[in-house]
Amino acid sequence: MFFKTTSVIENKDNRIGISVNATISSLENKYRLNDQHRAQVYSALQDIFNTLYSIEEESDRSLAISIANTLSNWLYIAYKLVLQGDKS
């Protein structure tokens, strides 16, 4: 979602806000988030999207996309491990 909005939404805060809200919405379609978890996830996602925005602007869009894909894969693996009981 974040990279699809590049040409449509030029304002950084709007772009990040839409991406964060879309991500949380997607998560809530699959998993239950209480208010505390939602707040933690919101804050973490804002940090992630802010960083990706900076990388995209200051360095290279393809690098930002690569980092985003790596983060997605890592988070999926971490989630599966937690589901299986591995808390490390």
Secondary structure, 3 states (H helix, E strand, C coil): CCHHHCCCCCCHHHHHHHHHHHHHHHHHHHCCCCHHHHHHHHHHHHHHHHHHHHHHHHCCHHHHHHHHHHHHHHHHHHHHHHHCCCCC
